[in-house]
Structure formats: structure tokens, C-alpha cells
Amino acid sequence: VVVTGEVRKYGNIIIKKGVTNYK
């Protein structure tokens, strides 16, 4: 996962600047 912007972590879901990545 390569994204830029602010990082917000919700449980196992990482949302970075409008990009939602499920890990």
C-alpha cells in the first residue's frame, strides 16, 4: 500500500487522504 496524505487508523482499516485500504 503506497499512498500519501494524512493517515487515520480505524481498527484494521486504514484510510489515507480519501483512499481506503483494507489490511
mmCIF entry with sequence, helices, sheets and N, C-alpha, C, O atoms, coordinates in Angstrom:
data_MODEL
# 
_entry.id   MODEL 
# 
_entity.id                         1 
_entity.type                       polymer 
_entity.pdbx_number_of_molecules   1 
# 
_entity_poly.entity_id                      1 
_entity_poly.type                           'polypeptide(L)' 
_entity_poly.nstd_linkage                   no 
_entity_poly.nstd_monomer                   no 
_entity_poly.pdbx_seq_one_letter_code       VVVTGEVRKYGNIIIKKGVTNYK 
_entity_poly.pdbx_seq_one_letter_code_can   VVVTGEVRKYGNIIIKKGVTNYK 
_entity_poly.pdbx_strand_id                 A 
# 
loop_
_entity_poly_seq.entity_id 
_entity_poly_seq.num 
_entity_poly_seq.mon_id 
_entity_poly_seq.hetero 
1 1  VAL n 
1 2  VAL n 
1 3  VAL n 
1 4  THR n 
1 5  GLY n 
1 6  GLU n 
1 7  VAL n 
1 8  ARG n 
1 9  LYS n 
1 10 TYR n 
1 11 GLY n 
1 12 ASN n 
1 13 ILE n 
1 14 ILE n 
1 15 ILE n 
1 16 LYS n 
1 17 LYS n 
1 18 GLY n 
1 19 VAL n 
1 20 THR n 
1 21 ASN n 
1 22 TYR n 
1 23 LYS n 
# 
_struct_asym.id          A 
_struct_asym.entity_id   1 
# 
_struct_sheet.id               AA1 
_struct_sheet.type             ? 
_struct_sheet.number_strands   3 
_struct_sheet.details          ? 
# 
loop_
_struct_sheet_order.sheet_id 
_struct_sheet_order.range_id_1 
_struct_sheet_order.range_id_2 
_struct_sheet_order.offset 
_struct_sheet_order.sense 
AA1 1 2 ? anti-parallel 
AA1 2 3 ? anti-parallel 
# 
loop_
_struct_sheet_range.sheet_id 
_struct_sheet_range.id 
_struct_sheet_range.beg_label_comp_id 
_struct_sheet_range.beg_label_asym_id 
_struct_sheet_range.beg_label_seq_id 
_struct_sheet_range.pdbx_beg_PDB_ins_code 
_struct_sheet_range.end_label_comp_id 
_struct_sheet_range.end_label_asym_id 
_struct_sheet_range.end_label_seq_id 
_struct_sheet_range.pdbx_end_PDB_ins_code 
_struct_sheet_range.beg_auth_comp_id 
_struct_sheet_range.beg_auth_asym_id 
_struct_sheet_range.beg_auth_seq_id 
_struct_sheet_range.end_auth_comp_id 
_struct_sheet_range.end_auth_asym_id 
_struct_sheet_range.end_auth_seq_id 
AA1 1 VAL A 7  ? TYR A 10 ? VAL A 7  TYR A 10 
AA1 2 ILE A 13 ? LYS A 16 ? ILE A 13 LYS A 16 
AA1 3 VAL A 19 ? TYR A 22 ? VAL A 19 TYR A 22 
# 
loop_
_atom_site.group_PDB 
_atom_site.id 
_atom_site.type_symbol 
_atom_site.label_atom_id 
_atom_site.label_alt_id 
_atom_site.label_comp_id 
_atom_site.label_asym_id 
_atom_site.label_entity_id 
_atom_site.label_seq_id 
_atom_site.pdbx_PDB_ins_code 
_atom_site.Cartn_x 
_atom_site.Cartn_y 
_atom_site.Cartn_z 
_atom_site.occupancy 
_atom_site.B_iso_or_equiv 
_atom_site.pdbx_formal_charge 
_atom_site.auth_seq_id 
_atom_site.auth_comp_id 
_atom_site.auth_asym_id 
_atom_site.auth_atom_id 
_atom_site.pdbx_PDB_model_num 
ATOM 1  N N  . VAL A 1 1  ? 0.834   -1.193 0.000  1.00 0.00 ? 1  VAL A N  1 
ATOM 2  C CA . VAL A 1 1  ? 0.000   0.000  0.000  1.00 0.00 ? 1  VAL A CA 1 
ATOM 3  C C  . VAL A 1 1  ? 0.876   1.252  0.000  1.00 0.00 ? 1  VAL A C  1 
ATOM 4  O O  . VAL A 1 1  ? 1.597   1.524  0.960  1.00 0.00 ? 1  VAL A O  1 
ATOM 5  N N  . VAL A 1 2  ? 0.798   2.004  -1.091 1.00 0.00 ? 2  VAL A N  1 
ATOM 6  C CA . VAL A 1 2  ? 1.594   3.229  -1.190 1.00 0.00 ? 2  VAL A CA 1 
ATOM 7  C C  . VAL A 1 2  ? 0.680   4.401  -1.485 1.00 0.00 ? 2  VAL A C  1 
ATOM 8  O O  . VAL A 1 2  ? 0.192   4.564  -2.604 1.00 0.00 ? 2  VAL A O  1 
ATOM 9  N N  . VAL A 1 3  ? 0.456   5.218  -0.460 1.00 0.00 ? 3  VAL A N  1 
ATOM 10 C CA . VAL A 1 3  ? -0.405  6.390  -0.627 1.00 0.00 ? 3  VAL A CA 1 
ATOM 11 C C  . VAL A 1 3  ? 0.164   7.562  0.151  1.00 0.00 ? 3  VAL A C  1 
ATOM 12 O O  . VAL A 1 3  ? 1.024   7.387  1.014  1.00 0.00 ? 3  VAL A O  1 
ATOM 13 N N  . THR A 1 4  ? -0.317  8.746  -0.157 1.00 0.00 ? 4  THR A N  1 
ATOM 14 C CA . THR A 1 4  ? 0.181   9.923  0.544  1.00 0.00 ? 4  THR A CA 1 
ATOM 15 C C  . THR A 1 4  ? -0.961  10.664 1.219  1.00 0.00 ? 4  THR A C  1 
ATOM 16 O O  . THR A 1 4  ? -2.125  10.468 0.871  1.00 0.00 ? 4  THR A O  1 
ATOM 17 N N  . GLY A 1 5  ? -0.637  11.493 2.161  1.00 0.00 ? 5  GLY A N  1 
ATOM 18 C CA . GLY A 1 5  ? -1.670  12.266 2.853  1.00 0.00 ? 5  GLY A CA 1 
ATOM 19 C C  . GLY A 1 5  ? -1.744  11.897 4.310  1.00 0.00 ? 5  GLY A C  1 
ATOM 20 O O  . GLY A 1 5  ? -0.846  11.234 4.829  1.00 0.00 ? 5  GLY A O  1 
ATOM 21 N N  . GLU A 1 6  ? -2.797  12.315 4.979  1.00 0.00 ? 6  GLU A N  1 
ATOM 22 C CA . GLU A 1 6  ? -2.948  12.039 6.397  1.00 0.00 ? 6  GLU A CA 1 
ATOM 23 C C  . GLU A 1 6  ? -3.385  10.593 6.620  1.00 0.00 ? 6  GLU A C  1 
ATOM 24 O O  . GLU A 1 6  ? -4.148  10.020 5.842  1.00 0.00 ? 6  GLU A O  1 
ATOM 25 N N  . VAL A 1 7  ? -2.883  10.036 7.694  1.00 0.00 ? 7  VAL A N  1 
ATOM 26 C CA . VAL A 1 7  ? -3.188  8.635  7.983  1.00 0.00 ? 7  VAL A CA 1 
ATOM 27 C C  . VAL A 1 7  ? -4.133  8.509  9.163  1.00 0.00 ? 7  VAL A C  1 
ATOM 28 O O  . VAL A 1 7  ? -3.875  9.042  10.242 1.00 0.00 ? 7  VAL A O  1 
ATOM 29 N N  . ARG A 1 8  ? -5.230  7.798  8.945  1.00 0.00 ? 8  ARG A N  1 
ATOM 30 C CA . ARG A 1 8  ? -6.177  7.565  10.043 1.00 0.00 ? 8  ARG A CA 1 
ATOM 31 C C  . ARG A 1 8  ? -6.443  6.072  10.128 1.00 0.00 ? 8  ARG A C  1 
ATOM 32 O O  . ARG A 1 8  ? -6.758  5.427  9.128  1.00 0.00 ? 8  ARG A O  1 
ATOM 33 N N  . LYS A 1 9  ? -6.313  5.530  11.332 1.00 0.00 ? 9  LYS A N  1 
ATOM 34 C CA . LYS A 1 9  ? -6.464  4.091  11.502 1.00 0.00 ? 9  LYS A CA 1 
ATOM 35 C C  . LYS A 1 9  ? -7.721  3.757  12.295 1.00 0.00 ? 9  LYS A C  1 
ATOM 36 O O  . LYS A 1 9  ? -7.879  4.188  13.437 1.00 0.00 ? 9  LYS A O  1 
ATOM 37 N N  . TYR A 1 10 ? -8.608  2.990  11.682 1.00 0.00 ? 10 TYR A N  1 
ATOM 38 C CA . TYR A 1 10 ? -9.836  2.560  12.342 1.00 0.00 ? 10 TYR A CA 1 
ATOM 39 C C  . TYR A 1 10 ? -9.839  1.042  12.401 1.00 0.00 ? 10 TYR A C  1 
ATOM 40 O O  . TYR A 1 10 ? -10.169 0.375  11.421 1.00 0.00 ? 10 TYR A O  1 
ATOM 41 N N  . GLY A 1 11 ? -9.468  0.496  13.565 1.00 0.00 ? 11 GLY A N  1 
ATOM 42 C CA . GLY A 1 11 ? -9.443  -0.959 13.719 1.00 0.00 ? 11 GLY A CA 1 
ATOM 43 C C  . GLY A 1 11 ? -8.428  -1.553 12.762 1.00 0.00 ? 11 GLY A C  1 
ATOM 44 O O  . GLY A 1 11 ? -7.227  -1.333 12.916 1.00 0.00 ? 11 GLY A O  1 
ATOM 45 N N  . ASN A 1 12 ? -8.903  -2.314 11.760 1.00 0.00 ? 12 ASN A N  1 
ATOM 46 C CA . ASN A 1 12 ? -7.997  -2.918 10.785 1.00 0.00 ? 12 ASN A CA 1 
ATOM 47 C C  . ASN A 1 12 ? -8.113  -2.209 9.448  1.00 0.00 ? 12 ASN A C  1 
ATOM 48 O O  . ASN A 1 12 ? -7.603  -2.680 8.431  1.00 0.00 ? 12 ASN A O  1 
ATOM 49 N N  . ILE A 1 13 ? -8.801  -1.054 9.463  1.00 0.00 ? 13 ILE A N  1 
ATOM 50 C CA . ILE A 1 13 ? -8.993  -0.295 8.225  1.00 0.00 ? 13 ILE A CA 1 
ATOM 51 C C  . ILE A 1 13 ? -8.145  0.970  8.268  1.00 0.00 ? 13 ILE A C  1 
ATOM 52 O O  . ILE A 1 13 ? -8.230  1.757  9.211  1.00 0.00 ? 13 ILE A O  1 
ATOM 53 N N  . ILE A 1 14 ? -7.334  1.153  7.245  1.00 0.00 ? 14 ILE A N  1 
ATOM 54 C CA . ILE A 1 14 ? -6.501  2.348  7.188  1.00 0.00 ? 14 ILE A CA 1 
ATOM 55 C C  . ILE A 1 14 ? -6.987  3.259  6.067  1.00 0.00 ? 14 ILE A C  1 
ATOM 56 O O  . ILE A 1 14 ? -7.029  2.862  4.902  1.00 0.00 ? 14 ILE A O  1 
ATOM 57 N N  . ILE A 1 15 ? -7.354  4.493  6.436  1.00 0.00 ? 15 ILE A N  1 
ATOM 58 C CA . ILE A 1 15 ? -7.834  5.444  5.440  1.00 0.00 ? 15 ILE A CA 1 
ATOM 59 C C  . ILE A 1 15 ? -6.810  6.560  5.284  1.00 0.00 ? 15 ILE A C  1 
ATOM 60 O O  . ILE A 1 15 ? -6.492  7.266  6.241  1.00 0.00 ? 15 ILE A O  1 
ATOM 61 N N  . LYS A 1 16 ? -6.302  6.710  4.073  1.00 0.00 ? 16 LYS A N  1 
ATOM 62 C CA . LYS A 1 16 ? -5.316  7.759  3.836  1.00 0.00 ? 16 LYS A CA 1 
ATOM 63 C C  . LYS A 1 16 ? -5.801  8.723  2.761  1.00 0.00 ? 16 LYS A C  1 
ATOM 64 O O  . LYS A 1 16 ? -5.912  8.362  1.589  1.00 0.00 ? 16 LYS A O  1 
ATOM 65 N N  . LYS A 1 17 ? -6.089  9.952  3.175  1.00 0.00 ? 17 LYS A N  1 
ATOM 66 C CA . LYS A 1 17 ? -6.494  11.006 2.257  1.00 0.00 ? 17 LYS A CA 1 
ATOM 67 C C  . LYS A 1 17 ? -7.519  10.538 1.229  1.00 0.00 ? 17 LYS A C  1 
ATOM 68 O O  . LYS A 1 17 ? -7.318  10.694 0.024  1.00 0.00 ? 17 LYS A O  1 
ATOM 69 N N  . GLY A 1 18 ? -8.625  9.962  1.715  1.00 0.00 ? 18 GLY A N  1 
ATOM 70 C CA . GLY A 1 18 ? -9.691  9.549  0.815  1.00 0.00 ? 18 GLY A CA 1 
ATOM 71 C C  . GLY A 1 18 ? -9.490  8.157  0.232  1.00 0.00 ? 18 GLY A C  1 
ATOM 72 O O  . GLY A 1 18 ? -10.382 7.622  -0.426 1.00 0.00 ? 18 GLY A O  1 
ATOM 73 N N  . VAL A 1 19 ? -8.318  7.568  0.473  1.00 0.00 ? 19 VAL A N  1 
ATOM 74 C CA . VAL A 1 19 ? -8.048  6.228  -0.057 1.00 0.00 ? 19 VAL A CA 1 
ATOM 75 C C  . VAL A 1 19 ? -8.223  5.203  1.057  1.00 0.00 ? 19 VAL A C  1 
ATOM 76 O O  . VAL A 1 19 ? -7.546  5.263  2.083  1.00 0.00 ? 19 VAL A O  1 
ATOM 77 N N  . THR A 1 20 ? -9.132  4.269  0.844  1.00 0.00 ? 20 THR A N  1 
ATOM 78 C CA . THR A 1 20 ? -9.391  3.256  1.857  1.00 0.00 ? 20 THR A CA 1 
ATOM 79 C C  . THR A 1 20 ? -8.661  1.964  1.514  1.00 0.00 ? 20 THR A C  1 
ATOM 80 O O  . THR A 1 20 ? -8.855  1.389  0.443  1.00 0.00 ? 20 THR A O  1 
ATOM 81 N N  . ASN A 1 21 ? -7.811  1.516  2.451  1.00 0.00 ? 21 ASN A N  1 
ATOM 82 C CA . ASN A 1 21 ? -7.060  0.278  2.245  1.00 0.00 ? 21 ASN A CA 1 
ATOM 83 C C  . ASN A 1 21 ? -7.363  -0.711 3.369  1.00 0.00 ? 21 ASN A C  1 
ATOM 84 O O  . ASN A 1 21 ? -7.193  -0.396 4.547  1.00 0.00 ? 21 ASN A O  1 
ATOM 85 N N  . TYR A 1 22 ? -7.814  -1.913 2.993  1.00 0.00 ? 22 TYR A N  1 
ATOM 86 C CA . TYR A 1 22 ? -8.112  -2.933 3.986  1.00 0.00 ? 22 TYR A CA 1 
ATOM 87 C C  . TYR A 1 22 ? -6.902  -3.848 4.129  1.00 0.00 ? 22 TYR A C  1 
ATOM 88 O O  . TYR A 1 22 ? -6.440  -4.442 3.155  1.00 0.00 ? 22 TYR A O  1 
ATOM 89 N N  . LYS A 1 23 ? -6.385  -3.957 5.379  1.00 0.00 ? 23 LYS A N  1 
ATOM 90 C CA . LYS A 1 23 ? -5.204  -4.799 5.588  1.00 0.00 ? 23 LYS A CA 1 
ATOM 91 C C  . LYS A 1 23 ? -5.612  -6.073 6.301  1.00 0.00 ? 23 LYS A C  1 
ATOM 92 O O  . LYS A 1 23 ? -4.766  -6.924 6.576  1.00 0.00 ? 23 LYS A O  1 
# 
